[in-house]
Amino acid sequence: MAKDIATLAALVGLLGPDAVMTVASFELAGDGRVARIWVVRSPGKLRPWLRDG
């Protein structure tokens, strides 16, 4: 299922100031519980998260 996760709450896992290891986004249900979790660990997909892109 494709989803635009730009508006979801996210957690960014850093290895250092310029090393993003993981980005996890959370979709919340109407009652506030986590309904879905999306996790990205692919270096190519995480490149935009770096300061210098």
MIGU-744279 format. One record per residue: residue number from 1; chain; x, y, z of N, C-alpha, C, O in turn. Coordinates in steps of 0.001 Angstrom, whole numbers, plus 500000, padded with zeros to 6 digits. Atoms other than C-alpha are relative to their C-alpha. Layout:
<rs>
<r resi="NUM" chain="A" n_u="X" n_v="Y" n_w="Z" ca_u="X" ca_v="Y" ca_w="Z" c_u="X" c_v="Y" c_w="Z" o_u="X" o_v="Y" o_w="Z"/>
...
</rs>
This chain:
<rs>
<r resi="1" chain="A" n_u="500853" n_v="498830" n_w="500000" ca_u="500000" ca_v="500000" ca_w="500000" c_u="500901" c_v="501236" c_w="500000" o_u="501755" o_v="501379" o_w="500875"/>
<r resi="2" chain="A" n_u="499246" n_v="498739" n_w="500052" ca_u="501472" ca_v="503372" ca_w="498990" c_u="499331" c_v="501021" c_w="500897" o_u="498104" o_v="501094" o_w="500953"/>
<r resi="3" chain="A" n_u="500532" n_v="498999" n_w="499076" ca_u="501062" ca_v="506174" ca_w="501506" c_u="500971" c_v="501162" c_w="500076" o_u="502183" o_v="500962" o_w="500163"/>
<r resi="4" chain="A" n_u="499155" n_v="498820" n_w="499797" ca_u="502346" ca_v="509732" ca_w="501751" c_u="500183" c_v="500155" c_w="501499" o_u="499246" o_v="500509" o_w="502214"/>
<r resi="5" chain="A" n_u="499757" n_v="499980" n_w="498552" ca_u="503987" ca_v="509640" ca_w="505171" c_u="500476" c_v="501358" c_w="500496" o_u="500829" o_v="501495" o_w="501667"/>
<r resi="6" chain="A" n_u="499465" n_v="498688" n_w="499623" ca_u="505013" ca_v="513314" ca_w="505174" c_u="499210" c_v="500654" c_w="501125" o_u="499756" o_v="501501" o_w="501833"/>
<r resi="7" chain="A" n_u="500823" n_v="499364" n_w="498971" ca_u="502143" ca_v="514245" ca_w="507517" c_u="499891" c_v="499168" c_w="501269" o_u="499179" o_v="499555" o_w="502196"/>
<r resi="8" chain="A" n_u="500080" n_v="500879" n_w="498838" ca_u="502645" ca_v="511398" ca_w="510009" c_u="501081" c_v="500332" c_w="501018" o_u="502100" o_v="500938" o_w="500687"/>
<r resi="9" chain="A" n_u="498975" n_v="499871" n_w="498970" ca_u="504514" ca_v="511453" ca_w="513301" c_u="501163" c_v="499101" c_w="499624" o_u="500953" o_v="498008" o_w="499099"/>
<r resi="10" chain="A" n_u="498842" n_v="500784" n_w="500403" ca_u="508064" ca_v="510214" ca_w="512782" c_u="501058" c_v="499980" c_w="501090" o_u="501136" o_v="500874" o_w="501933"/>
<r resi="11" chain="A" n_u="498857" n_v="500164" n_w="499118" ca_u="511070" ca_v="508987" ca_w="514710" c_u="501211" c_v="499780" c_w="499107" o_u="501201" o_v="498896" o_w="498250"/>
<r resi="12" chain="A" n_u="498792" n_v="500098" n_w="500819" ca_u="514528" ca_v="509466" ca_w="513195" c_u="501112" c_v="499411" c_w="500853" o_u="501458" o_v="499955" o_w="501901"/>
<r resi="13" chain="A" n_u="498901" n_v="500648" n_w="499289" ca_u="517296" ca_v="507112" ca_w="514301" c_u="501331" c_v="500445" c_w="499410" o_u="501596" o_v="500227" o_w="498228"/>
<r resi="14" chain="A" n_u="498714" n_v="499479" n_w="500466" ca_u="520745" ca_v="508698" ca_w="514069" c_u="501149" c_v="499165" c_w="500551" o_u="501111" o_v="498705" o_w="501693"/>
<r resi="15" chain="A" n_u="498761" n_v="500636" n_w="499549" ca_u="524146" ca_v="507042" ca_w="514246" c_u="501000" c_v="501071" c_w="500405" o_u="501897" o_v="500813" o_w="501207"/>
<r resi="16" chain="A" n_u="499153" n_v="498850" n_w="499709" ca_u="525849" ca_v="510441" ca_w="514403" c_u="499312" c_v="501229" c_w="499433" o_u="498193" o_v="501125" o_w="498929"/>
<r resi="17" chain="A" n_u="500656" n_v="498767" n_w="500465" ca_u="525142" ca_v="514060" ca_w="513438" c_u="499659" c_v="499987" c_w="498513" o_u="498738" o_v="500689" o_w="498097"/>
<r resi="18" chain="A" n_u="500262" n_v="500053" n_w="501439" ca_u="525241" ca_v="513229" ca_w="509716" c_u="499722" c_v="498591" c_w="499497" o_u="499911" o_v="498311" o_w="498313"/>
<r resi="19" chain="A" n_u="500225" n_v="501388" n_w="500397" ca_u="524295" ca_v="509547" ca_w="509689" c_u="498617" c_v="499532" c_w="500439" o_u="498442" o_v="499067" o_w="501565"/>
<r resi="20" chain="A" n_u="501360" n_v="500463" n_w="499736" ca_u="520578" ca_v="508740" ca_w="509506" c_u="499957" c_v="498498" c_w="499726" o_u="500296" o_v="498060" o_w="498627"/>
<r resi="21" chain="A" n_u="500056" n_v="501456" n_w="500149" ca_u="520068" ca_v="504997" ca_w="510064" c_u="498595" c_v="499498" c_w="499703" o_u="498426" o_v="498545" o_w="498942"/>
<r resi="22" chain="A" n_u="501378" n_v="500475" n_w="500106" ca_u="516276" ca_v="504652" ca_w="510254" c_u="499047" c_v="501178" c_w="500122" o_u="499291" o_v="502109" o_w="500890"/>
<r resi="23" chain="A" n_u="501110" n_v="499076" n_w="499800" ca_u="513126" ca_v="506708" ca_w="509812" c_u="498754" c_v="499143" c_w="500159" o_u="498442" o_v="498338" o_w="499281"/>
<r resi="24" chain="A" n_u="501239" n_v="500729" n_w="499746" ca_u="509931" ca_v="505282" ca_w="511322" c_u="498859" c_v="501004" c_w="500097" o_u="498964" o_v="502005" o_w="500806"/>
<r resi="25" chain="A" n_u="501179" n_v="499137" n_w="499962" ca_u="506523" ca_v="506881" ca_w="510744" c_u="498835" c_v="499210" c_w="500573" o_u="498730" o_v="497999" o_w="500374"/>
<r resi="26" chain="A" n_u="501093" n_v="500653" n_w="499293" ca_u="503398" ca_v="506131" ca_w="512732" c_u="498662" c_v="500588" c_w="499584" o_u="498473" o_v="501803" o_w="499623"/>
<r resi="27" chain="A" n_u="501369" n_v="499573" n_w="500286" ca_u="499757" ca_v="506278" ca_w="511630" c_u="499170" c_v="499685" c_w="501230" o_u="499156" o_v="498550" o_w="501707"/>
<r resi="28" chain="A" n_u="500794" n_v="500187" n_w="498790" ca_u="497445" ca_v="506784" ca_w="514577" c_u="498546" c_v="499751" c_w="499655" o_u="498014" o_v="500350" o_w="498720"/>
<r resi="29" chain="A" n_u="501425" n_v="500245" n_w="500124" ca_u="493914" ca_v="505402" ca_w="514863" c_u="499249" c_v="501146" c_w="500672" o_u="499851" o_v="501974" o_w="501355"/>
<r resi="30" chain="A" n_u="500822" n_v="498938" n_w="499424" ca_u="491054" ca_v="507653" ca_w="515918" c_u="500068" c_v="500087" c_w="501515" o_u="499860" o_v="501158" o_w="502085"/>
<r resi="31" chain="A" n_u="499924" n_v="500004" n_w="498538" ca_u="491488" ca_v="506615" ca_w="519555" c_u="501418" c_v="500274" c_w="500511" o_u="501673" o_v="500190" o_w="501712"/>
<r resi="32" chain="A" n_u="498641" n_v="499656" n_w="499596" ca_u="495192" ca_v="507563" ca_w="519549" c_u="500981" c_v="498842" c_w="500008" o_u="502176" o_v="499056" o_w="500211"/>
<r resi="33" chain="A" n_u="499096" n_v="501148" n_w="500042" ca_u="496602" ca_v="504030" ca_w="519297" c_u="500713" c_v="499953" c_w="498652" o_u="500206" o_v="500461" o_w="497652"/>
<r resi="34" chain="A" n_u="499255" n_v="500165" n_w="501246" ca_u="499227" ca_v="503209" ca_w="516687" c_u="499290" c_v="498953" c_w="499143" o_u="499083" o_v="497819" o_w="499575"/>
<r resi="35" chain="A" n_u="500685" n_v="500910" n_w="500910" ca_u="497459" ca_v="501650" ca_w="513694" c_u="500988" c_v="499335" c_w="499033" o_u="500855" o_v="498152" o_w="498721"/>
<r resi="36" chain="A" n_u="498999" n_v="500519" n_w="500938" ca_u="500444" ca_v="501237" ca_w="511317" c_u="501345" c_v="500651" c_w="500285" o_u="501420" o_v="501785" o_w="500758"/>
<r resi="37" chain="A" n_u="498635" n_v="499490" n_w="499882" ca_u="504203" ca_v="501661" ca_w="511422" c_u="500701" c_v="499751" c_w="498676" o_u="500679" o_v="498636" o_w="498156"/>
<r resi="38" chain="A" n_u="499183" n_v="500113" n_w="501202" ca_u="506340" ca_v="502335" ca_w="508351" c_u="501442" c_v="500285" c_w="500408" o_u="501716" o_v="501273" o_w="501088"/>
<r resi="39" chain="A" n_u="498586" n_v="499834" n_w="499666" ca_u="510110" ca_v="501921" ca_w="508678" c_u="500812" c_v="499985" c_w="498710" o_u="500626" o_v="499118" o_w="497856"/>
<r resi="40" chain="A" n_u="499111" n_v="499920" n_w="501161" ca_u="512714" ca_v="502958" ca_w="506096" c_u="501433" c_v="499872" c_w="500507" o_u="501854" o_v="500594" o_w="501411"/>
<r resi="41" chain="A" n_u="498591" n_v="500170" n_w="499649" ca_u="516301" ca_v="501723" ca_w="506350" c_u="500891" c_v="500020" c_w="498771" o_u="502111" o_v="499916" o_w="498891"/>
<r resi="42" chain="A" n_u="499246" n_v="500006" n_w="501251" ca_u="517358" ca_v="501867" ca_w="502694" c_u="500845" c_v="501273" c_w="499890" o_u="500296" o_v="502374" o_w="499931"/>
<r resi="43" chain="A" n_u="499148" n_v="498812" n_w="500075" ca_u="520381" ca_v="504199" ca_w="502370" c_u="499599" c_v="500967" c_w="498880" o_u="499666" o_v="502183" o_w="499060"/>
<r resi="44" chain="A" n_u="500414" n_v="499135" n_w="501109" ca_u="519153" ca_v="505502" ca_w="498998" c_u="498764" c_v="500816" c_w="500327" o_u="498660" o_v="501976" o_w="499927"/>
<r resi="45" chain="A" n_u="501232" n_v="499290" n_w="499630" ca_u="515753" ca_v="506436" ca_w="500414" c_u="500230" c_v="500956" c_w="501164" o_u="499463" o_v="501904" o_w="501336"/>
<r resi="46" chain="A" n_u="499715" n_v="499130" n_w="498864" ca_u="517300" ca_v="508038" ca_w="503513" c_u="500888" c_v="501185" c_w="499631" o_u="501040" o_v="502111" o_w="500427"/>
<r resi="47" chain="A" n_u="499101" n_v="498930" n_w="500415" ca_u="519670" ca_v="510277" ca_w="501544" c_u="499377" c_v="501395" c_w="500138" o_u="500070" o_v="502314" o_w="500575"/>
<r resi="48" chain="A" n_u="500586" n_v="498663" n_w="499830" ca_u="517174" ca_v="513209" ca_w="501496" c_u="499954" c_v="500499" c_w="501450" o_u="499797" o_v="501698" o_w="501682"/>
<r resi="49" chain="A" n_u="500015" n_v="499606" n_w="498599" ca_u="517247" ca_v="513205" ca_w="505315" c_u="501337" c_v="500582" c_w="500462" o_u="501408" o_v="501195" o_w="501528"/>
<r resi="50" chain="A" n_u="498705" n_v="499452" n_w="499638" ca_u="520934" ca_v="514148" ca_w="505349" c_u="500011" c_v="501510" c_w="499790" o_u="499293" o_v="502017" o_w="498927"/>
<r resi="51" chain="A" n_u="499943" n_v="498538" n_w="500086" ca_u="521784" ca_v="517824" ca_w="505807" c_u="500398" c_v="500478" c_w="498614" o_u="499827" o_v="501445" o_w="498110"/>
<r resi="52" chain="A" n_u="499527" n_v="499587" n_w="501307" ca_u="523618" ca_v="518060" ca_w="502492" c_u="499354" c_v="499227" c_w="498859" o_u="499712" o_v="499415" o_w="497696"/>
<r resi="53" chain="A" n_u="500747" n_v="500777" n_w="500988" ca_u="521246" ca_v="515616" ca_w="500704" c_u="500846" c_v="499131" c_w="499178" o_u="500341" o_v="498422" o_w="498307"/>
</rs>
